[in-house]
Amino acid sequence: MKLLVVDDDRLVSGSLKTILEADGEIEVVGTLGSGAQAVEQYGELNPDVLLMDIRMEGMTGLDAAQRILSEYPDAKILFLTTFSDDEYIARALKIGAKGYILKQNFESIAPSVKTVFAGQRVFGDEIITRLPAMHGLGSGFDQFGLSNREVELLTQVGDGLSNREIAEKLFLSEGTVRNYISTLLEKLNLRDRTQLAIFYYKHI
């Protein structure tokens, strides 16, 4: 099984490579340090499973996964992070990740990689206990007739990003972002970005 590891902490990625290859069934075909590198090199390295951190400098693991899955819908992506944040979990599920586990549970990493390789989903115990309370998370916008792109823009506003930051993350021009936000304000009958952010958190 070919595994690609992406983590901006070189010590972590190096340790993961050593430990996972000691398993005997896993070959680490690369250790990359950013989401952008993962997007650029995924096709070339063609891993069976992509093990990726979420919080990284520049492009996050979630953004990288979304880009990769848009081009390679069958990609098997497993997130390995120190953060069991509900919003991260919800977005990971929404974009089609195969799993979400915590770095603290070190002994579960190799079995989780194998589970994802076998075509199953895997979530750490801490994540599983929170899924029932999160059921339906992210579906509260359906009634408002928003497109997927509009929901994506709304999510970035909810995260507190500026127009420039949103433009960079979604590969749009700032003018296009302004137009989307104006459309959202009109559709939702809201006054400004603050109200958009409040609306977002009320409905996720």
Backbone hydrogen bonds, N-H to C=O, Kabsch-Sander energy under -0.5 kcal/mol:
donor,donor_aa,acceptor,acceptor_aa,energy
3,L,1,M,-0.5
3,L,27,E,-3.1
4,L,49,V,-2.2
5,V,30,G,-2.5
6,V,51,L,-2.6
7,D,32,L,-2.5
10,R,8,D,-0.8
13,S,9,D,-2.4
14,G,10,R,-2.5
15,S,11,L,-2.2
16,L,12,V,-2.7
17,K,13,S,-2.2
18,T,14,G,-2.1
19,I,15,S,-2.6
20,L,16,L,-3.0
21,E,17,K,-2.2
22,A,18,T,-1.1
23,D,20,L,-1.0
24,G,21,E,-1.1
27,E,1,M,-3.2
28,V,26,I,-0.5
29,V,3,L,-2.3
29,V,27,E,-0.8
30,G,3,L,-0.8
32,L,5,V,-2.8
35,G,59,M,-1.0
38,A,34,S,-1.6
39,V,35,G,-2.2
40,E,36,A,-2.4
41,Q,37,Q,-2.6
42,Y,38,A,-1.5
45,L,41,Q,-2.7
46,N,42,Y,-2.9
48,D,2,K,-2.1
49,V,2,K,-1.8
50,L,76,K,-2.9
51,L,4,L,-3.0
51,L,49,V,-0.6
52,M,50,L,-0.6
52,M,78,L,-2.5
53,D,6,V,-2.5
56,M,54,I,-0.9
61,G,54,I,-2.9
64,A,60,T,-2.4
65,A,61,G,-2.6
66,Q,62,L,-2.1
67,R,63,D,-2.0
68,I,64,A,-2.7
69,L,65,A,-3.0
70,S,66,Q,-1.5
71,E,67,R,-1.0
71,E,68,I,-0.7
72,Y,68,I,-3.5
75,A,72,Y,-2.4
77,I,75,A,-0.8
78,L,50,L,-3.2
78,L,76,K,-0.5
79,F,99,G,-2.4
80,L,52,M,-2.3
81,T,101,I,-2.1
84,S,82,T,-0.6
85,D,83,F,-0.6
89,I,85,D,-2.6
90,A,86,D,-2.8
91,R,87,E,-2.4
92,A,88,Y,-2.7
93,L,89,I,-2.3
94,K,90,A,-2.4
95,I,91,R,-2.5
96,G,92,A,-0.7
96,G,93,L,-0.7
97,A,92,A,-2.6
98,K,77,I,-2.7
99,G,77,I,-1.0
100,Y,122,V,-1.6
101,I,79,F,-3.0
103,K,81,T,-1.9
105,N,102,L,-1.2
106,F,104,Q,-1.6
108,S,105,N,-1.6
109,I,106,F,-1.4
112,S,108,S,-2.0
113,V,109,I,-2.4
114,K,110,A,-2.2
115,T,111,P,-2.1
116,V,112,S,-2.4
117,F,113,V,-2.4
118,A,114,K,-1.8
119,G,116,V,-1.8
120,Q,115,T,-2.1
122,V,98,K,-2.1
124,G,100,Y,-1.9
127,I,124,G,-0.7
128,I,124,G,-2.6
129,T,125,D,-2.0
130,R,127,I,-1.4
131,L,127,I,-1.0
131,L,128,I,-0.7
134,M,130,R,-0.9
134,M,131,L,-0.8
135,H,132,P,-1.2
137,L,134,M,-2.8
138,G,204,I,-1.0
139,S,136,G,-2.4
140,G,203,H,-0.5
142,D,139,S,-1.4
144,F,141,F,-1.8
145,G,142,D,-1.4
146,L,141,F,-0.8
151,V,147,S,-2.3
152,E,148,N,-2.1
153,L,149,R,-2.4
154,L,150,E,-2.6
155,T,151,V,-2.3
156,Q,152,E,-1.8
157,V,153,L,-2.1
158,G,154,L,-2.4
159,D,155,T,-1.4
160,G,157,V,-1.8
161,L,156,Q,-2.1
166,I,162,S,-2.7
167,A,163,N,-2.7
168,E,164,R,-2.2
169,K,165,E,-2.3
170,L,166,I,-2.6
171,F,167,A,-0.7
172,L,167,A,-2.2
177,V,173,S,-2.0
178,R,174,E,-2.6
179,N,175,G,-2.2
180,Y,176,T,-2.4
181,I,177,V,-2.6
182,S,178,R,-2.4
183,T,179,N,-2.3
184,L,180,Y,-2.6
185,L,181,I,-2.7
186,E,182,S,-2.1
187,K,183,T,-3.0
188,L,184,L,-2.6
189,N,185,L,-0.6
189,N,186,E,-0.6
190,L,185,L,-2.3
196,L,192,D,-1.8
197,A,193,R,-2.7
198,I,194,T,-2.3
199,F,195,Q,-2.7
200,Y,196,L,-2.5
201,Y,197,A,-2.1
202,K,198,I,-1.7
203,H,199,F,-1.3
203,H,200,Y,-0.7
204,I,200,Y,-1.1
